[in-house]
């Protein structure tokens, strides 16, 4: 018997879930308040991070913690008024970032990370989106020679352990790889397995167009109206009430606004980030994303220009933007990357949906039949969207999943 489903959220995760369900014969309607790819999926460094096998944990070096507490870093800033709402979450994040627990999180995330590029490629093969995705990897650039030497040894160990392709570049090698960079970096680590996306929002829109061409439907609506109804689920859309047997919550940093009224206490908190595009004043183009490790920012070549993305800001939903972090990153990046004029009228601000155990929430709601969760991808939503969509669809359809879903199940928070 065929099924029908509502997927709430038209970002990379929701669109991917919709495509994988559609491929299994499910009639799917995507519901969002905006067009596909215009929220969290729009603003990021454009990386499909196949080499990020260790999650971004809470810093545990006391010198780094003292630096971050000053609240003037490009890596991390916090809104003082928001800190009480983050207190329990941060305590759990700290605990889960202990070496043994972080290693466990890395093992749990590996099956998703190592398939990330392949699952994107499978979708791209059905579209005309290939020019947007380039297999050029990304570079971690280091200003400190001592830190570069320490990190190079760790990176070589990780690469050998996981079969990743990595090249350590000294200062001259880094300049040869990226001629647009100014002098000042001691070296870099070129991770070759990841792919770089020149327009993440356009990629998601392209996937959504594939979904529509294959017979899927899209409706603008209010996800907060989701309710159990007649053995299924109903949500209000601009065209009226929409009902289906199944509902999937894939709303990124807004997911808990839907799940909490249903009795679920998933510890989801947003990490905000900003980006701005710039013209380049370099004589050569930047060919791949570069992470300034000490600077705490990324500069990535995009269709619109050079996209500067910031580190993390801890601030509750609804708090006004604070562009100080972006301004500080711009001051650090401008001479190193030869940034020209700003190309956007105002900086973009978005939110990463983060769980304190650094694992996404993928699977059935413990106490409601036909309700499924697909959110909480931390810093890796673009990377993990397609592979998460596959795993959720396999669970919904009762197929043998390609990996054990236990580490990601919502029941771990029940």
GIZIFEN-V370009 format. One record per residue. N is the residue number from 0. PHI is phi in degrees with one decimal (NA if undefined). NEAR is the number of other C-alpha atoms within 10 Angstrom. D_CENTER is the distance of its C-alpha to the mean C-alpha in whole Angstrom. Layout:
# GIZIFEN-V370009
N:PHI:NEAR:D_CENTER / N:PHI:NEAR:D_CENTER
This chain:
# GIZIFEN-V370009
0:NA:4:35 / 1:-73.4:7:32 / 2:-115.1:15:29 / 3:-128.3:17:28 / 4:-145.4:24:24 / 5:-106.7:28:22 / 6:-111.1:29:19 / 7:-91.4:33:17 / 8:116.9:32:14 / 9:-110.8:32:14 / 10:-86.1:30:10 / 11:-61.7:34:9 / 12:-71.9:32:9 / 13:-62.2:31:13 / 14:-62.9:30:14 / 15:-66.4:30:14 / 16:-59.1:28:15 / 17:-59.6:33:18 / 18:-65.0:26:19 / 19:-70.9:23:19 / 20:-67.2:24:21 / 21:-57.9:21:23 / 22:-64.4:14:24 / 23:-102.6:13:26 / 24:88.2:13:28 / 25:-85.1:20:26 / 26:-81.8:18:27 / 27:-119.5:26:24 / 28:-119.3:24:23 / 29:-83.9:27:20 / 30:-127.2:28:20 / 31:-154.8:22:18 / 32:-79.9:16:20 / 33:-127.5:14:19 / 34:-69.2:16:18 / 35:-57.9:27:16 / 36:72.5:25:13 / 37:-113.0:18:14 / 38:-114.8:21:12 / 39:-57.2:24:8 / 40:-68.1:26:7 / 41:-77.4:23:10 / 42:-109.5:24:9 / 43:-160.3:29:7 / 44:-79.8:26:9 / 45:72.2:25:9 / 46:-107.3:23:9 / 47:-98.7:27:9 / 48:-89.7:24:9 / 49:-67.5:23:12 / 50:-100.1:24:14 / 51:-85.2:19:12 / 52:-84.1:22:14 / 53:-114.1:17:14 / 54:-61.8:20:12 / 55:-78.7:14:12 / 56:-89.8:19:15 / 57:-71.8:18:17 / 58:-57.7:13:19 / 59:-121.1:12:23 / 60:-81.8:8:25 / 61:-62.8:9:27 / 62:-68.0:9:28 / 63:-65.6:10:24 / 64:-61.5:12:24 / 65:-62.3:10:27 / 66:-64.2:12:26 / 67:-70.2:17:23 / 68:-64.5:12:25 / 69:-68.7:11:27 / 70:63.5:16:24 / 71:-131.0:14:24 / 72:-87.7:21:21 / 73:-75.6:23:19 / 74:-78.1:18:17 / 75:-146.8:21:17 / 76:-131.5:23:19 / 77:-142.8:22:20 / 78:-89.1:15:22 / 79:-56.9:10:25 / 80:-66.7:10:25 / 81:-88.5:14:22 / 82:-57.8:15:23 / 83:-57.0:10:25 / 84:-71.4:13:22 / 85:-98.3:17:20 / 86:-57.0:11:23 / 87:-64.6:13:23 / 88:-60.1:19:19 / 89:-65.4:17:19 / 90:-63.1:13:22 / 91:-67.9:16:20 / 92:-59.8:18:18 / 93:-59.3:16:20 / 94:-62.2:16:22 / 95:-70.8:20:19 / 96:-92.1:23:19 / 97:-58.3:15:22 / 98:-50.5:12:23 / 99:-67.9:10:24 / 100:-69.8:14:21 / 101:-65.0:20:18 / 102:-63.4:16:20 / 103:-66.3:17:20 / 104:-61.9:21:16 / 105:-62.5:19:16 / 106:-63.3:15:19 / 107:-67.7:20:17 / 108:-82.2:21:14 / 109:-56.2:19:15 / 110:-60.0:16:16 / 111:-78.5:22:13 / 112:-61.6:22:12 / 113:-70.8:20:15 / 114:-102.2:17:15 / 115:-62.2:25:12 / 116:-67.7:21:14 / 117:-61.6:14:17 / 118:-71.5:20:15 / 119:-62.9:21:14 / 120:-59.2:16:17 / 121:-63.2:11:19 / 122:-75.7:18:18 / 123:-60.5:19:18 / 124:-61.1:10:22 / 125:-96.8:11:23 / 126:-133.7:14:22 / 127:-108.8:11:23 / 128:-92.3:16:19 / 129:-52.1:14:20 / 130:-61.9:9:21 / 131:-77.7:18:17 / 132:-117.8:20:16 / 133:-118.1:16:18 / 134:-82.2:14:18 / 135:-109.7:17:19 / 136:71.8:23:16 / 137:-150.8:26:16 / 138:-124.9:26:18 / 139:-94.5:20:18 / 140:-105.3:25:21 / 141:-120.3:24:23 / 142:-86.4:18:26 / 143:-88.4:14:28 / 144:-59.5:14:30 / 145:-66.6:11:30 / 146:-66.7:14:26 / 147:-60.3:23:26 / 148:-65.6:17:28 / 149:-64.0:10:27 / 150:-70.1:17:24 / 151:-62.5:19:25 / 152:-62.9:12:27 / 153:-62.9:11:24 / 154:-66.0:18:22 / 155:-64.4:16:25 / 156:-66.2:13:25 / 157:-63.0:17:22 / 158:-62.3:17:22 / 159:-66.5:11:25 / 160:-66.5:9:24 / 161:-109.9:12:21 / 162:67.6:11:23 / 163:-92.2:20:21 / 164:-102.6:15:22 / 165:-141.6:21:22 / 166:-123.6:17:25 / 167:-87.5:21:26 / 168:-115.1:21:27 / 169:-75.2:19:30 / 170:-57.5:19:30 / 171:-68.9:15:32 / 172:-66.1:15:30 / 173:-66.4:21:27 / 174:-66.0:17:29 / 175:-68.7:12:30 / 176:-74.1:17:26 / 177:-132.5:18:25 / 178:-67.8:18:28 / 179:-78.1:19:27 / 180:-74.2:21:26 / 181:-79.9:14:29 / 182:-70.2:15:31 / 183:139.7:13:29 / 184:-94.7:20:27 / 185:-78.4:20:29 / 186:169.0:25:26 / 187:-155.0:30:23 / 188:-113.7:23:21 / 189:-96.1:22:20 / 190:-87.5:23:18 / 191:-93.9:18:19 / 192:-74.2:21:17 / 193:-65.6:23:14 / 194:-111.7:26:14 / 195:-114.2:25:13 / 196:-105.6:28:13 / 197:-78.8:25:15 / 198:-160.8:19:14 / 199:-58.4:26:11 / 200:-61.3:22:12 / 201:-67.6:18:15 / 202:-63.1:25:14 / 203:-64.6:26:13 / 204:-62.2:21:16 / 205:-65.8:20:18 / 206:-63.2:27:16 / 207:-65.2:27:18 / 208:-64.0:16:21 / 209:-60.2:19:21 / 210:-58.6:23:21 / 211:-69.5:16:24 / 212:-61.3:10:26 / 213:-83.8:12:26 / 214:106.7:12:27 / 215:-74.2:18:24 / 216:-125.6:16:25 / 217:-130.0:18:23 / 218:-140.0:21:24 / 219:-83.2:18:23 / 220:-165.6:23:24 / 221:-107.2:15:23 / 222:-61.8:23:21 / 223:-68.7:15:23 / 224:-90.2:13:26 / 225:-59.0:23:25 / 226:-145.2:17:28 / 227:-64.4:20:30 / 228:-156.0:12:32 / 229:57.3:10:35 / 230:80.9:11:33 / 231:-138.5:18:30 / 232:-138.5:21:28 / 233:-135.9:21:28 / 234:-139.0:22:26 / 235:-88.2:19:28 / 236:-120.7:17:27 / 237:-61.8:11:29 / 238:-95.9:9:31 / 239:113.9:10:32 / 240:-67.2:12:31 / 241:-122.5:18:29 / 242:-119.7:21:30 / 243:-159.3:22:28 / 244:-68.9:18:29 / 245:-121.3:22:25 / 246:-137.1:26:22 / 247:-119.7:27:19 / 248:-92.0:25:16 / 249:-133.3:29:13 / 250:-101.4:28:13 / 251:53.9:29:9 / 252:-70.6:24:11 / 253:-102.5:22:14 / 254:-60.5:22:15 / 255:-68.3:21:17 / 256:-66.3:14:19 / 257:-91.5:18:20 / 258:-78.5:18:20 / 259:-61.1:11:22 / 260:-62.3:12:25 / 261:-90.5:15:26 / 262:99.5:11:26 / 263:-102.2:18:23 / 264:-112.7:13:22 / 265:-75.9:19:18 / 266:-77.5:16:17 / 267:-103.0:24:14 / 268:-134.4:25:14 / 269:-84.6:23:12 / 270:-108.0:23:11 / 271:-81.0:24:12 / 272:-150.8:26:11 / 273:-130.2:22:13 / 274:-145.8:26:14 / 275:-147.1:23:17 / 276:-100.8:26:19 / 277:-134.7:22:22 / 278:-72.9:15:25 / 279:-106.8:20:26 / 280:-105.9:15:29 / 281:-81.1:16:29 / 282:-80.1:10:31 / 283:-132.0:11:29 / 284:-76.7:15:25 / 285:-75.8:21:22 / 286:-100.7:18:21 / 287:-152.5:24:18 / 288:-62.4:26:15 / 289:-126.9:25:17 / 290:-99.3:22:16 / 291:-83.4:21:19 / 292:-62.8:18:18 / 293:-69.8:15:21 / 294:-76.1:19:20 / 295:74.3:17:17 / 296:-144.5:26:15 / 297:-124.9:24:14 / 298:-117.9:26:16 / 299:-127.3:26:15 / 300:-74.8:24:18 / 301:-124.7:23:17 / 302:-58.2:13:19 / 303:-80.6:13:20 / 304:151.4:19:21 / 305:-84.2:27:19 / 306:-95.8:26:16 / 307:-96.0:27:16 / 308:-115.9:27:13 / 309:-90.5:29:13 / 310:-77.7:21:13 / 311:-102.9:23:12 / 312:-123.7:24:15 / 313:-93.0:20:16 / 314:-156.5:24:17 / 315:-67.5:19:18 / 316:-56.3:15:18 / 317:94.8:6:20 / 318:-71.0:10:21 / 319:-66.0:9:22 / 320:-61.3:16:20 / 321:-129.9:16:21 / 322:-85.8:17:21 / 323:-61.0:13:22 / 324:-64.6:24:19 / 325:-65.0:21:19 / 326:-61.1:15:23 / 327:-66.6:16:23 / 328:-64.0:25:20 / 329:-63.1:23:22 / 330:-61.7:11:25 / 331:-74.2:16:24 / 332:-84.3:18:22 / 333:-55.8:17:25 / 334:-72.3:15:28 / 335:-74.6:17:26 / 336:-110.3:23:24 / 337:54.3:17:27 / 338:-69.5:22:25 / 339:-96.4:16:27 / 340:-72.6:11:27 / 341:-69.1:16:24 / 342:-107.3:15:24 / 343:-104.1:12:22 / 344:-63.2:8:24 / 345:-137.5:11:22 / 346:-64.6:16:19 / 347:-85.1:18:16 / 348:-127.5:20:14 / 349:-141.3:20:11 / 350:-130.4:27:10 / 351:-93.3:26:7 / 352:-85.4:25:8 / 353:-119.9:25:9 / 354:-104.4:22:12 / 355:-71.7:24:15 / 356:-95.4:23:15 / 357:66.2:24:12 / 358:-120.8:20:12 / 359:-71.9:26:11 / 360:-109.2:28:13 / 361:-133.8:28:15 / 362:152.5:25:18 / 363:-76.8:20:22 / 364:-65.2:21:22 / 365:-63.0:15:25 / 366:-120.7:12:28 / 367:-136.8:12:27 / 368:-66.2:15:28 / 369:80.4:18:26 / 370:-108.3:22:23 / 371:-130.9:25:20 / 372:-114.4:24:16 / 373:-151.6:30:13 / 374:-160.0:32:10 / 375:81.5:32:9 / 376:-89.4:24:6 / 377:56.2:24:6 / 378:-91.0:19:4 / 379:-124.2:22:3 / 380:-61.5:24:3 / 381:-62.1:28:5 / 382:-61.8:27:6 / 383:-99.8:27:7 / 384:-53.8:27:8 / 385:-62.6:30:12 / 386:-69.7:25:13 / 387:-67.3:29:12 / 388:-58.6:24:14 / 389:-64.5:21:17 / 390:-65.4:23:17 / 391:-65.6:26:17 / 392:-63.8:26:20 / 393:-62.1:18:22 / 394:-66.5:17:22 / 395:-59.9:18:23 / 396:-86.6:14:26 / 397:73.9:9:27 / 398:-81.8:10:26 / 399:-70.6:10:26 / 400:-69.9:15:22 / 401:-68.5:13:21 / 402:-147.1:10:20 / 403:-63.9:12:22 / 404:-80.2:16:19 / 405:-52.7:12:21 / 406:-63.0:18:18 / 407:-110.3:21:16 / 408:-68.5:21:19 / 409:-59.1:22:19 / 410:-62.6:17:22 / 411:-67.2:11:21 / 412:-104.0:11:21 / 413:-70.3:12:24
